[in-house]
Amino acid sequence: MEENQRPDAAVGEKTDGLADTSVSKDAASPYVPLQDGHLDGLAGECTLQKQKQTSRGVSPGMVAVIAALCIIVTFMATYVLLSVRYMHEEGAQGAVEKAVEKMNVLDMFIQEEYVGEVDEEALTDWILKGYMAGLGDPYAEYYTEEEFSALLADNRGEMQGIGISVTMDTDTGLIEVIAVYPDSPALAAGVMPGDQIAYIIEDGQYYSVPELGYSVAVSMLQGEADTYASFAVQREGSTELLEFSIQRSYITEYTVTGRLYTPDPTVGIIRITSFDGGTPEQFSDTVQSLQEQGAKRLILDVRYNPGGDLDSVCSVLDMLLPEGPVIRTLDKDGKEEVVYTSDAQELELPMVVLVNEGTASAGELFASALQDYEKATVVGVQTYGKGSMQTIHSFGDGTGFKYTYRYYCPPFSDNFDGAGVTPDVVEELDEAVAEKSIYTLTDDEDNQLAAAYAALPQE
């Protein structure tokens, strides 16, 4: 979503739902190399057809070739008969067995006749990507080694980049910096929130951000550690462009930010943009900081929060909820299990949760759990409706895969997959500011935030 683009996010997507990331890197790989698979009868028949093209007056060399081919065909036929008998005894073939047999046939023709070069690693990756796509699970995916490494790093809250969060200024088409991470290269270089990136600089060439387009320009800012991001910004109060050339590094992503509400500094606003490995500690630190600044009530903003890690959201909820269940799951057989519970310690502050149509998965669980315990009023609009849980596994060679393996439910209410969480107070964002990013709205412009403030219990 444009409202929460991060130019220095690791390559690969953010976990797109509630995910169990207890990856087993030592698990045996279910992948069976094609070279060790079975050839079925189709291969034998095709080979026989190809060898029927004989003639009178053949050379001795051709006779030797034909004899050798006959030996091969006889061997293959015997192998096929034994394979069929084995499969008959073992029962019906599964999808993988059928695919392996067909792939062996396909591989034979490709190896013999294909005029191009075969990239075995690429073939393996695409075969497995195709398998996951064939499941019809929108959240299932096979990850190459590079993609899997990026996924795990992202779930841990690690990134390679300069350490800024950005959004698009819809009026100018420029990239607006909305946050600069602590201890980041961008902070050390002097980049400030509110800076508008007007040009991306590569090899001495200046590329206009509006002409490139937002997504392309953001991708040009991305990159691996030890490389450089060069750009020019417009800063309020300055008539000249400010140029930066910043060396990217490994940084910690900040998914939690906090501040005091401008009209009422006794109210703290905590925005959670996603749930990853660093979120619980950041959340705890932010709550403590706001309380030290005088906050006595909280607005928890999870608008456009797409979800994230299961342990992360449950750890945050454990700080807020009384003793009891946090999440219930349903497996493929409909068996229900309480997989997380909270202890008796809970934050005793009045709270409101702010949601919108971009609040999904773990973000929805967060809101609905607080709603179930009547710990917070939920304000905003109907949420996205993703109540399924994905699990992530490693093949043990640096690659991995993800698929949906459970549905999950809040502590007491029903699963919301396909339906979303219904707010206690419905508040649409005003049309006058609907085209603006929520991250750049002022407190006076943000009517949803004002509705959340009005829903807070009075002191």
N, C-alpha and C positions, 0 to 999 in steps of 0.2 A: 504494500500500500504506500502511496506516495507520502502520506503523512508521517511515515516512520522509516524512511530510507536511511540506511547507514552506509556511507561510501567506503568505510573500512571494514565492513562485514566480511568474514572469511568466505571464499568461494564455496558455493553450495548453499542450499536453503536452510533457513532456520527450521528446527523441528516443527512440523506443521500441525502439531496436536499434542495431546497428553501422551508422553512417551516414557516407557520404562527403559532406561538406558543402562541397565546393569549388564553391560556387554561381556559376553564370555569369549575372550580371545583364544582360549585353548579348545574351544568346541571343535569337534571333527567336522570337516566340510562335507555337506551333502552333495557337492558338485562332483560329477563323474566325468573325467576327461573323455572326449569323443574317441580318442585313440583306444580306449579300453572298453568301449561299448560293444553292443551286439549289432551284427549285420543281419537284416531279415531276408526273406525269400525274394523280395523285390530286387535286391542287388544281384542275386544269382540269375534271375530271369533276364535282367537287362544285359548282364555280361554275356549270357548265352546268345541273345539276339545280336549282339555286336560281333560275335564270333561266327555267325552263319555266313558271312561274306567271304566264301572260299571259291577257288577256281581250279581248273585243270592246269597242269604244267607248272606247279609251284616249285619254288627253289628249295633246296635242302634246308637252307636257313629258315624259310617260312614254315617248313614242316616242323622244325624244332620249336619254333615259336608257338605253332598251333598245339603241339603236344604239351608244351608247358602250360598254355592256357587251359587246356582240358584238365590237367592235373589240378590247377587252381579252382576251376569250376566244380570239379568233383569234390574237392575239399570244402568249398563253400556250401555246396548242396548238403553234404553230410553235416556241416556245422549248423545249417539252417534247420534240418530235420531234428537234430538234437536240441536246438534252441526251442523249436515249437513244442517238442515233447515236454521240455522243462517248463515252459510257460503254461502248458495245459495242466501239468501237475500242480503248479503253484497257484493257478487261478488267473483271472482276467488281468490284462496289462493295465498299469496305471499310466497317467499322462507322461511321466518322465521316461518310462520304458519305451513308450511309443515314439516319443520325440527323439530319444537316443538312437533308435533304429533308423528313423528317417534321416536324422542328421548324419549318420554314417554313410547312407546312400548318397546324400547330397555332398558330403565331404569327398567321397570317392570321385564323383564327377568333377567337382571343383579342382581337386588336386591333379586330375588327369587332363582337363580341357580348358580350364579358366585362363584367359589370356592376361589377366592382371596379377598384381602381387597380393598375397594373402597376409594380412596382419593377424596372426593367431590370437594375440592378446585382445585386440579390438573385437574379433569374432566372439571370443569368450564373454566379454563384457556385454555385447549386444544380445547374445543368446539369453543371458541371465536377466538383462533388462526386459527382454521380451516376455520371459516367463512371468515376471512380476506384473508387467502391464496386462498380461492375459488373465490375471486373477479378477480384474474388474474392481479392485480395491483402489480407490483414488489416493490412498495414503501409502500403498505398497511401493517399494522402490529398491532396486539394486544399486549399490554404490561402488564405483571404482575406488582404487586405493587413494587417489587424491581427494575424491568426493567424501569418502568415509572419514579420512583424517580431518577434513574441514568440518564435517558434521559433529564429530566428537569434540573438537576444539570449540565449536560454537555452543554446544550444550554445556561445556564447562565455563562458558563466558569468556573464552579467549579469542582474540582477534589479531590479525596482522593489519596494520594501517597507521594512520596518524592520530586517531583518537577523537573524532568528532561525530556528532549526529546532525543530520541535515534534513531539510524539507525543501519543497519547491515553492518559491514565491510566485503565486499565480498571476500577480499583476505585472511582474517584470520578466518572468521566465528564468530568473537566476536561481542559484542554489543558495539557500539561506542556512547558515550555521545556527542550530538551536541549542547545542550543548557542546562543551569541550571537556573531555574526560580528565580527571585528576591524574597527575604524573604521566601525561601523554606527550608525545613529540609536538603536537599542535599547541598545547598549553605552553611548553617551553619556547616555542617559536613566536608566541604572541598572538595566535589566532583567538578571536573573541566571539562569543555569542552575538548574533545580530549581523556579523559580517556576511556580505553577499558575494559569492564566488561568481565573477563575471567571465573569466577566461580560464581555460585549461592550457597549460604550456607544455609542449612536448617538442624536443629537439629544436628549441628556439622559436617554434611556431606558436602563435596565439590562436586558440580556437574558441570562438564565442559560444558560451553556454546555451543561449536561446537558439542559435543556429544548429548546434549539435543535437539539442533535445536533452531533456532532463536525465533520462535513463542512460543514454550514451555518455553524457558528461560525468555522471556518478561512477559509471564503470571505469572511466579513465582515471578517476581518483583512487580506485582500488588498486591493490598490489601487495606483493609479498614483502616481508621484513627485509631491511637493508637496501631496498630500492627507494627511489625518490618520487614524491608527488609535488608537482609544481603548478601553481595557479596564482591568479591575481584577484583581489577582492576589492569591493567598494565598501567603505566604512562610513557610517553616519558621522558627519562633522568634518570629513576629509574630502577634498576635491580631487585628490590624486589616487590612482590605483596603488594598492599595496601588494607587493609580490612576495610569494613564499616558495621556498624549495625545501621540503621537509623530508627527512629520511624516515621511512616507515619502520615500525618495530612491532614486537609482540606487546599487546596491551590488554588490560582487563576491561571488558564491556560493562558499563554501568546501566543496569536495567531499572534502577530505583532512583528517583530524584524527589526532593522534598523542599517545600517553601511555606511561608506563612501567607494566608489569604489576605490580599491587600485591604479589602473593606473591613476585615475583622482579624487582626493578628493573633487572636486566641484560637484560631482555627488553622490547623496544619493540613496542607494538601500533599499527598504522596502519590506520585504517578509511577505505576509499574508497567513497563513496556513489554515485558515477557518474563518467563520464569526459567532461569538457568542456574547453574551451580553456584554462582555468586549472589543470587537474589536474596536468600534468607539473611545473610550477614549484612548486606546493604540495607535491607528493610529494617532490621533491628537497629542498626546504627542511625538510620534516618529518623525513626520514631524517637530514639533517645535524644537526638539533636533537636528535634522540634519541641519536645517537652522541655528541654533546657532553655529554649527560646520563649517559652510561655504558652505553647499550644495545649489546649485542654479538650479539644474535639478534633476529629480527623475526617477528611474526605479522601477516600481511597479511589483513585482514578485508574480504571483498567480499560478505558476506551482504546480500541485498536490493539488490545493485547491479544496476540494470536495463540497463546498457550505456551507450551514448553515442557519442562521436565517434571515428572510425577513427584519425585522426592522434594523438589524445590517448592512447588505450590503447597504440598502437605506440611512442609516445615514452616512456611509462613503462616498457614492457617493454624498450626499448633500454637503459635504465639498469641493468636487472637481468640481461639475457641475454648470453651470449658471442656471438661473431660467427656469423651464420647467419640463416636465414629466420625471420620473425616470423609472417607470415600468408600463406596461399595462397588464391587465389580460383578459383571455377569459374563460367564464364559460361553463357549459355543453350544453347550448343553443347557444353558439357562441357570447354571448353578451360581448362587449368590455368595459372595465372600466379602467381609469387611477387611480391607487390606491395610488401612491406616486408622489409627486412633490418636486423639490428642490427650495430653495430660491435664491435670486440674488447674495449672497456671494459665491465666488469660489476661489480656490487656483490658483493663477496666476504663475505657474511654468511650464516649459516644461516637458512633461512626456512621458514615454513609458511603455506599459504593456507587461509583458512577460508571455506567456501561453504555455501549452503543452497538450498532450492527456489526462492527469489526471486533467485538469481544468474542473470543472463541476458545473452546476446549478448556485448558487449565484456567484461563481467564473467567470462563463461565462457571467452572467448579468453584472458583474463589468466591464469586458473587453469590451463587446459590447456597453454598455452605453457610456463609454468614447470614443469609436470608433464612435458612432452615432453623438456625439457632436463635433467630430474632436478635442477632447481635448488631445488625446494620440494616438500614433501609436501602433498597436498591432503586436508583434513579437513572432515567435515560430512556432508551428504546430497546425493543426486542433484540436479543443477541443472536449470534450467527447460527448456533445449533449444531455443534460438533461434540457428541458425547461418546466417541469411540477412542480406544486407547491403542497405541502402537507399541510394538516391542522391537528393539534393535539388537541384532546379533552380528558377530564377526565370523568370517570364514577361517580366520587364523592366519591369513596371508596379507592382511592389510585391507582387504575388501570386506563389505558387509551388506546387510539387507534389513529391511523394515517392512512390517505388515501389521494389519489390525488383528488383534487377538482377543480383545475384550470390549464390552461396553461398560461404562462406568456411570454411577449414580451419585448424587449428593448424599449427605448423611441420612436424610429422611424422605426427600421428595423423589419424584420419578426421573428416569433418564430423559435428557432433553435433546437427544440426537435428532436432527431434522426439525426441531421445534424451537429451540432456543430458550433462554430464561426470560420470564416476563417481569419487568420492573414493577416495584410497588408504586412508583410515581413515574408516569410516562411524560417525557419531555423531549420533543424534537428540537434539533438545533435550528435556530432561526435561519430563514432563507437568506437574509442579508449577509450572513457570514458562512453559509453552507459551503461555499467554494474555497474558503480559506482553510489552512491547516489548523487543527485544534492546538498544535504546539506553538502557534504564533498568536493565538487569540489573547487579547487582554482580558482581565477579570471583568471589566465592564461589558465586553462583547460576548463573553461566553455565558449564554443564558442557561445551558445545561448545568454548568458549575454553580450558577446562582440558584437553580432549583435544588441542587444537592445541598447547598448551604441552608436554604429554607427548610429542608427536610430534617436537618440536624436537631436533635433534642436540645431544648434550651438548658442553659446552666442552672 
